[in-house]
């Protein structure tokens, strides 16, 4: 075996995951455009629909995003009147993000997106649940 095989692009797990992520996000785009959301806004809203009220830092942790990336996402969701963000009265260093009425209503409108994505990604012999579990395990190991 050639010693340079190890640095071929096709042999890199990181590149396969990166390319797959980009392709999946491309598939999401037309589904999310109907709701006026980007993919990053969508995953932030998934957390909001699950928790309704969450600390900004905890939201970033769940999404694996730093505050510099998350801040404009939350600001846009605020501008869209889906969430509100405020500082804790006892400790103004703590910021809370909370789902508001328009955001709650969108939850009902967007229920079809996961099934549509599943249909788009379903290969004949792909066990998507197994793939997700393996990726989650790798993420937990690294993160």
Steps between C-alpha positions, in 0.01 A plus 500: 500500500619848408592704811303794357169308498437635849480858370278437198177699517291190428643331811398778741201440728487873574451584134226239454313643800554857380381425145200302629404785731511748212288274278239445772478872571446557125207254514353689795516838325181482288306345789611775741468784248122449521524595867757778456768312695863415433628163616675654803183688596304176459722300737485787750120490477503121551664564838255781575198281417636234732586732792296821442737688735875441519819678598695645208813306601304174526347563155850547358618183670212294358568633150882478528519872412709772662337825604643688200314265266186464711445872572400599143278190473308591816483867392343395169251270677413796726451725196270232354306513831552129569697540824587767751831541681550669835746529787437342839388759756715350777810448283522706183779276367239227448300531177181301443341423163127431507256381237212741433160456335600522133779249570253263668269521198787420260555172688173368355578626149840332480409150621528353148866600450663202680291246303572679172873489578481134594335427165768695314784318682354149504719268299404141425746347744566794731423459867477871581433442870813287531706764315364773730586296811856443376546869420356598841739258671795651315382852586467407869848347497654814350284763666 
